Amino acid sequence: MKKLSILIMLGGIAFAGCNKQLDDQPQSSTSQATYWATATDATNAVNNCYTRLGDVDNRIFISCATDDSYSWSDWPSDVRLVGNGSASISTGTFANFWSNLYHMIATCNDVMDNIDRVTMDADLKARLKGEARFIRAYAYQQLIGLYGDVVFRDHTPTAAEFSVARTPRATVAKWIVDEVDAIAPDLPISYGTADQGRITRGAALALKARTLLYEGDYTNAATAAKAVMDLGYYQIDANYNSLFNGSNKNSLELILTAGYVKTTHPSAMATWVGGPSMGGWSQVVPLQSLVDAYECTDGLPIDQSPLYDAANPFKNRDPRLRKVVVTPGDTLNGVVIDVTNKNGLDALGKNNASFTGYYYKKYVPTDIDGNWDSNSYNDMVLIRYAEVLLTYAESKIELNQIDQSVYDAINLVRQRPGVGMPAVTATTAPTQAALREVVRRERHVEFPMEDNRIFDIRRWKIAETVMPGVAHGILNNYDATRSDYGSNVVIETRKFTNPRDYLWPVPQSEISVNTAALPNNTGW
């Protein structure tokens, strides 16, 4: 799938569900009886399934629940509480993700419950069903990764079916894999211009690979990832930033995105990510722990490389660092962003400036107008080919089936034109343990703000190590008027409660109407 320029606005359907129990009550009999009549009705109903894929006001903040990012405000997302370990069952982030994902599922269930009432071309109907089933499967993949066992619905429930127990995560994961296997043959590898943005076969196979990897089924994950690679369609793009700034929406690296369109379907992404010079509010900003994850240009981590200079920490670093993070003095959209200029808009302590001293370059659109609610139309990347390659590599590494194809997959990502990091070889990473470290670091520095990190630190069981403690920002070696002069800026002290914080709780809003979903996850 490429950019979602089928516009999410093509067919907002008047009878989309109300907001209560899982947001999936049956629709009114009057609207159902009159709506499902034509192929256009069916197409518009499926278009409506795409509407919540982006969810910028929540999804762009999920990085702040990891060791990558920080958010200073609890509006529009209170994910700050999740990141620092002080969240409760009533924290809004938990309910917001739950509600949005179940809205997606409810809309897709409505399609599957009704589309067979329409007489239409059989191939088109099969494809539309595949699109709806994919989006529903994607929502469940997100749900089980965040919440573990979840309430499972593959149809619109009757009133008698409102209160049900949760289905085990493993059962739902198997269902996801079976779904994408069933629909993949009905989905095309690519579309013509008029249908750009619709779900493809590659998206189905990539979701299968991700689900299997996250569930620890490395044999089948490697096979699924290889199936995407063998399509011969996707490729690593030469311009990393263009994948996120709105200038390259049709890249062959993009497999699944949520799309936005100037004027007609914009978002507030640049407000949440951009700093004051970009008209933004700096609500999602990098932490020092992310900056430190980038290797030096010799391919060694900063604690091992002779090239690392603490006095000049951004010199001789993986070029992706400055593609993802604005370092002092960098230029973004023609504007110099320099936190060390105490009189500049972006300096520490200035209105709407970054608390960490760092800003994201990634996801700031090339063309913004400064209106907080309508200044972005760059797409949100949900799955791209780099993830498929690293899924293949990680799966083969965990199986200890290490051959040249593993090194090749990693190197396609880290040697992207414009990045050109040293190749990983059997000499530089000769063991399974060494390669595991390489591929995990590669995922860390390649995917900031693409939601991979929260799932990775959970499945690798390293959240208990990387999340607690003092979260730091930039080294303040330029403003002697501050009490932290000569030290890294202290952002907050975080805690991580194990095992509680490895899963989010079923939200209080759900428990209040479905006590059958209890008991809640451990510790909540």
C-alpha positions in Angstrom: 0.0 0.0 0.0 1.1 3.5 -0.8 -0.3 6.9 0.2 -3.9 6.8 1.4 -5.0 9.4 -1.1 -8.3 7.5 -1.6 -8.9 10.2 0.8 -10.5 8.8 3.8 -13.1 11.4 3.0 -14.4 9.6 0.0 -17.1 7.9 1.8 -17.8 8.8 5.4 -20.8 6.7 6.1 -23.6 8.1 8.1 -24.3 5.0 10.1 -20.7 4.4 11.4 -21.1 3.1 14.9 -21.7 5.1 18.1 -19.3 5.1 21.0 -20.0 2.7 23.8 -19.3 -1.0 24.3 -16.2 -1.6 22.1 -17.8 1.0 19.8 -19.4 -1.9 17.9 -23.1 -2.0 18.5 -25.3 -3.0 15.5 -26.4 -0.1 13.3 -30.0 1.0 12.9 -32.2 -1.2 10.8 -33.3 1.7 8.7 -29.9 2.8 7.6 -28.8 -0.8 7.0 -31.8 -1.6 4.9 -31.3 1.4 2.6 -27.6 1.6 2.3 -26.2 -1.6 0.9 -27.4 -1.5 -2.6 -24.6 -0.8 -5.1 -20.9 -1.4 -5.7 -20.4 2.3 -4.9 -22.0 1.8 -1.5 -19.6 -1.1 -0.9 -16.5 0.8 -2.0 -17.4 3.8 0.1 -18.0 1.6 3.1 -14.5 0.1 2.7 -13.1 3.5 2.2 -14.6 4.4 5.6 -12.5 1.6 7.2 -9.3 3.5 6.4 -10.3 6.6 8.4 -8.7 5.7 11.7 -5.4 4.3 10.4 -3.5 7.5 11.1 -5.0 8.8 14.4 -2.2 11.4 14.6 -3.4 13.0 17.9 -2.5 9.7 19.6 -0.2 7.6 17.4 2.5 10.2 16.9 2.8 10.4 20.7 3.4 6.7 21.3 7.1 7.2 21.0 6.9 9.1 24.3 6.0 5.8 26.0 9.5 4.6 25.1 13.1 5.6 25.8 13.1 7.6 22.5 10.9 10.6 23.3 9.3 12.9 25.8 6.1 14.9 25.8 5.8 17.9 28.1 2.0 18.3 27.9 -0.9 16.0 28.7 -3.0 17.3 25.8 -4.0 16.0 23.4 -2.3 12.9 24.7 -1.4 12.1 28.3 1.2 9.5 27.2 3.8 11.3 29.4 2.3 9.4 32.3 2.8 6.1 30.6 6.4 7.0 29.8 7.3 7.9 33.3 5.5 5.0 34.9 2.8 7.0 36.8 -0.2 6.0 34.7 -3.3 4.5 36.2 -6.1 2.4 34.7 -7.9 5.7 33.9 -5.1 7.3 32.0 -6.5 8.6 28.7 -3.9 7.1 26.4 -5.1 3.6 27.3 -8.7 4.4 26.4 -7.9 6.4 23.3 -5.9 3.6 21.6 -8.5 1.0 22.7 -11.4 3.1 21.4 -9.7 4.0 18.1 -8.7 0.5 17.3 -12.1 -0.9 18.1 -13.7 1.7 16.0 -11.6 0.4 13.1 -12.7 -3.1 13.9 -16.4 -2.2 14.1 -16.3 -0.4 10.8 -14.7 -3.4 9.1 -17.1 -5.8 10.8 -20.0 -3.8 9.4 -18.6 -4.2 5.9 -18.1 -8.0 6.3 -21.6 -8.3 7.7 -23.3 -6.6 4.8 -21.2 -6.5 1.6 -22.6 -9.8 0.4 -26.0 -8.2 0.1 -24.6 -6.2 -2.9 -24.6 -7.6 -6.4 -21.3 -6.6 -7.9 -18.2 -7.8 -9.8 -16.9 -10.9 -7.9 -13.2 -9.8 -8.2 -13.9 -6.3 -6.9 -16.0 -7.7 -4.0 -13.2 -10.1 -3.1 -10.6 -7.3 -3.1 -12.8 -5.0 -1.0 -13.4 -7.8 1.5 -9.6 -8.3 1.6 -9.0 -4.6 2.3 -11.6 -4.5 5.2 -10.2 -7.8 6.6 -6.7 -6.5 6.5 -7.5 -3.3 8.3 -9.4 -5.3 11.0 -6.4 -7.6 11.3 -4.0 -4.7 11.6 -6.1 -3.3 14.4 -6.0 -6.6 16.3 -2.2 -6.8 15.8 -1.9 -3.4 17.5 -4.3 -4.4 20.3 -2.6 -7.7 21.2 0.8 -6.0 21.2 -0.4 -3.2 23.6 -2.9 -5.0 25.8 -2.2 -8.8 25.4 -5.5 -10.7 25.6 -8.3 -8.7 24.1 -12.0 -8.8 23.5 -12.4 -10.4 20.1 -15.1 -9.5 17.5 -15.3 -10.7 13.9 -18.9 -9.5 13.5 -21.2 -6.8 14.8 -22.5 -8.2 18.1 -26.1 -8.5 19.2 -27.1 -6.9 22.5 -26.7 -10.3 24.2 -23.1 -10.4 23.0 -21.9 -7.1 24.5 -20.2 -8.5 27.6 -17.6 -11.1 26.8 -14.3 -12.3 28.2 -11.0 -11.6 26.5 -9.5 -14.0 24.0 -5.9 -15.1 24.6 -3.3 -13.2 22.6 -2.0 -16.3 20.9 -5.4 -17.2 19.6 -5.9 -13.7 18.1 -2.4 -13.8 16.6 -3.2 -17.1 14.9 -6.4 -15.6 13.6 -4.5 -12.6 12.2 -2.1 -14.9 10.3 -4.9 -17.0 8.9 -6.8 -13.8 7.8 -3.9 -12.4 5.9 -3.2 -15.8 4.3 -6.8 -16.0 3.1 -6.9 -12.5 1.7 -3.4 -12.1 0.1 -4.3 -13.8 -3.2 -7.3 -11.4 -3.7 -5.1 -8.3 -3.2 -3.0 -6.8 -6.1 0.7 -6.2 -5.7 0.1 -2.6 -6.9 -2.6 -0.3 -8.1 -3.1 2.3 -10.8 -3.1 6.0 -10.1 -6.8 6.2 -9.3 -6.5 3.6 -6.5 -3.2 4.5 -5.0 -3.3 4.0 -1.3 -5.4 0.8 -1.1 -4.2 -2.3 0.7 -1.8 -4.5 -1.3 -0.7 -8.1 -1.2 2.7 -6.9 0.1 0.9 -5.2 3.1 -0.8 -8.4 4.0 2.4 -10.4 3.9 4.3 -7.7 5.8 1.6 -7.7 8.5 1.9 -11.5 8.7 5.7 -11.2 9.1 5.4 -8.6 11.8 2.8 -10.6 13.8 4.8 -13.8 13.6 8.0 -11.9 14.7 6.3 -10.3 17.6 4.9 -13.6 18.7 8.3 -15.3 18.5 7.6 -17.6 15.6 10.8 -16.9 13.9 10.6 -19.7 11.3 7.4 -18.5 9.8 8.3 -14.9 10.3 11.4 -15.4 8.1 9.3 -17.1 5.5 6.7 -14.4 5.5 9.3 -11.6 5.2 11.0 -13.5 2.4 7.7 -13.7 0.6 7.5 -9.9 0.6 11.1 -9.7 -0.6 10.4 -12.2 -3.4 7.6 -10.0 -4.8 10.4 -8.0 -6.3 8.4 -4.8 -6.0 9.7 -3.0 -2.9 13.0 -1.3 -2.6 14.9 0.9 -0.1 14.6 4.6 -1.0 17.6 6.8 -1.6 16.1 9.7 0.4 15.2 8.7 4.0 13.6 12.0 5.0 11.4 12.2 2.0 9.5 9.1 3.3 8.2 11.2 6.2 8.1 14.9 5.1 5.4 14.6 2.4 7.6 14.9 -0.6 7.8 11.2 -1.6 4.4 9.7 -0.9 4.7 7.1 -3.7 8.0 5.7 -2.6 8.4 1.9 -3.3 9.7 1.6 0.3 6.3 2.4 1.7 4.1 -0.6 2.2 1.4 0.8 4.5 0.7 4.4 5.3 -2.1 6.6 6.5 -2.5 9.5 4.2 -3.3 13.1 4.5 -4.1 15.7 1.8 -3.5 19.5 1.9 -6.7 21.5 2.7 -9.1 18.6 2.3 -7.6 16.2 4.8 -4.7 17.7 6.8 -3.5 16.9 10.3 -1.8 18.6 13.2 1.4 16.4 13.0 3.8 19.3 12.5 2.4 21.1 15.6 3.1 18.1 17.8 6.5 17.4 16.3 7.8 20.8 15.1 9.5 23.4 17.3 8.7 27.1 17.5 10.6 28.0 14.4 8.4 25.6 12.5 5.2 26.9 14.1 5.1 23.8 16.4 4.7 23.1 20.1 7.5 20.7 20.6 5.3 18.1 22.2 7.2 15.1 20.9 10.9 15.5 21.2 13.9 13.2 21.3 15.7 12.1 24.4 19.5 11.7 24.8 19.0 7.9 25.0 17.9 8.0 21.3 20.7 10.2 20.3 23.2 8.0 22.0 21.9 4.9 20.1 23.4 6.1 16.8 26.8 4.6 16.0 29.9 6.5 14.8 30.8 6.4 11.1 33.2 3.5 11.8 30.2 1.3 12.7 30.9 1.1 16.4 28.7 2.3 19.3 29.8 5.6 20.9 31.1 3.8 24.0 33.5 1.7 21.8 34.4 4.0 18.9 37.7 6.1 18.9 35.8 8.6 16.7 33.4 9.6 19.4 34.2 13.0 20.9 32.1 14.0 23.9 33.0 17.6 23.2 31.6 17.3 19.6 29.1 14.5 20.1 27.4 15.0 16.7 30.5 14.7 14.7 31.4 11.4 12.9 28.0 9.9 13.6 25.6 7.7 11.6 24.1 10.1 9.1 20.6 8.9 10.2 21.1 10.8 13.5 20.8 14.2 11.7 18.1 12.9 9.4 15.9 12.0 12.5 17.0 14.6 15.0 17.7 18.3 14.6 21.1 18.8 16.2 22.3 22.4 17.1 22.8 24.5 14.1 21.0 22.2 11.6 18.8 23.7 8.9 15.2 22.6 8.6 13.0 23.9 5.8 15.5 26.7 5.2 15.5 27.8 8.9 18.5 27.3 11.2 17.5 25.6 14.4 20.0 26.3 17.1 19.2 25.6 20.7 22.5 27.0 21.8 21.4 30.5 20.6 19.9 31.7 23.9 18.0 34.5 22.1 16.5 32.2 19.5 13.0 30.9 19.4 14.1 27.3 19.9 16.3 27.8 22.9 15.8 26.0 26.2 13.1 27.7 28.3 11.5 29.6 25.4 7.8 29.4 24.8 6.9 26.1 23.2 10.6 25.1 22.9 11.8 21.6 23.4 12.4 20.6 27.0 15.2 18.2 25.9 17.0 20.7 23.6 16.5 18.3 20.7 13.8 18.4 18.0 12.7 15.8 15.5 13.5 16.5 11.8 11.6 13.3 10.9 7.9 13.9 10.2 8.2 17.7 9.9 6.6 18.4 6.6 8.4 20.3 3.9 5.5 22.7 3.5 3.6 24.0 6.5 1.6 27.1 7.2 1.7 27.3 11.0 -2.0 26.7 11.7 -1.9 24.1 14.4 -4.9 22.0 13.3 -4.2 22.1 9.5 -0.5 22.5 8.8 0.5 18.9 7.9 -0.4 16.6 5.0 2.6 14.3 5.1 1.6 10.7 5.5 2.0 8.6 8.6 4.2 5.5 7.9 2.9 2.3 9.4 4.9 -0.4 7.6 7.8 0.0 5.2 10.2 -2.3 3.4 13.1 -1.6 5.8 11.0 -3.3 8.5 10.5 -6.4 6.4 14.2 -6.7 5.7 15.1 -6.4 9.4 12.3 -8.8 10.3 13.9 -11.3 8.0 17.3 -10.7 9.4 16.2 -10.9 13.1 14.2 -14.1 12.5 17.1 -15.8 10.8 19.5 -14.6 13.6 17.2 -16.0 16.3 17.0 -19.3 14.5 20.8 -19.2 14.2 20.5 -19.7 10.5 23.0 -17.0 9.7 24.1 -16.8 6.1 24.9 -14.1 3.6 21.2 -13.2 3.1 21.1 -12.0 6.7 24.0 -9.6 6.2 22.6 -8.5 2.9 19.2 -7.6 4.5 20.8 -5.6 7.3 23.2 -3.8 4.9 20.4 -2.8 2.5 19.0 -0.8 5.3 22.1 0.7 6.9 23.8 1.4 3.5 20.9 3.3 2.1 22.2 6.0 -0.3 22.7 9.1 1.8 23.4 6.9 4.9 26.2 4.6 3.8 27.2 3.1 7.1 29.9 0.4 7.0 28.7 -3.0 6.0 28.0 -5.6 8.7 30.0 -8.7 7.8 31.0 -12.1 9.3 34.1 -10.4 10.5 32.5 -7.4 12.2 29.7 -9.5 13.7 30.8 -13.1 13.7 28.4 -14.6 16.3 24.7 -14.9 16.9 25.0 -12.6 19.9 26.9 -10.0 18.0 24.4 -10.0 15.1 21.5 -9.8 17.6 23.0 -6.7 19.0 23.4 -5.2 15.6 19.9 -5.9 14.3 18.4 -4.6 17.5 20.3 -1.4 17.3 19.5 -1.1 13.7 15.8 -1.3 14.5 16.2 1.3 17.2 17.9 4.0 15.0 15.9 3.2 11.8 12.4 3.5 13.2 12.0 6.3 15.7 8.3 7.5 15.9 7.1 4.6 13.7 5.7 2.7 16.8 8.1 -0.2 16.4 10.1 0.7 19.6 7.3 0.1 22.1 6.7 -3.4 20.8 10.5 -4.1 20.5 11.4 -3.2 24.1 8.5 -5.3 25.3 9.2 -8.5 23.3 12.9 -8.3 23.9 12.2 -7.9 27.6 14.5 -4.9 27.9 11.9 -2.3 28.9 12.7 -2.9 32.6 16.3 -1.9 31.7 15.9 1.0 29.3 12.9 2.8 30.8 13.5 3.4 34.5 15.9 6.1 35.8 16.6 9.7 34.9 15.7 10.7 31.4 18.1 13.3 30.0 18.2 15.8 27.3 21.1 17.7 25.6 24.4 18.5 27.2 24.2 22.1 28.4 27.6 23.4 27.7 26.5 26.8 26.3 24.2 28.5 28.9 26.0 29.2 32.1 22.9 31.0 33.5 21.2 27.6 34.0 21.8 25.4 37.1 22.5 22.4 34.8 25.4 24.1 33.0 28.0 21.4 32.3 25.6 18.6 32.5 22.9 16.9 30.5 19.5 18.5 31.0 17.4 16.4 33.5 13.9 15.8 32.1 12.3 13.5 34.6 12.8 10.4 36.7 11.0 7.5 35.2 10.0 4.2 36.8 9.0 0.9 35.3 7.0 -1.7 37.2 7.7 -5.2 36.1 5.6 -7.1 35.0 2.8 -4.5 35.1 4.2 -2.1 32.5 4.9 -4.7 29.9 1.2 -4.5 29.0 -1.3 -1.7 29.1 -4.5 -2.3 31.1 -7.9 -2.8 29.7 -9.2 0.8 30.2 -11.6 1.7 33.0 -14.1 3.0 30.4 -14.3 -0.6 29.0 -14.4 -2.3 32.4 -17.3 -0.2 33.5 -19.5 -1.6 30.7 -17.9 -5.1 30.3 -16.9 -6.6 33.6 -16.4 -9.9 31.8 -13.1 -8.5 30.5 -11.7 -8.8 34.0 -9.4 -9.8 35.5 -7.2 -7.0 34.2 -3.6 -7.4 33.2 -1.2 -8.1 36.1 -0.6 -5.2 38.4 -3.4 -3.0 37.1 
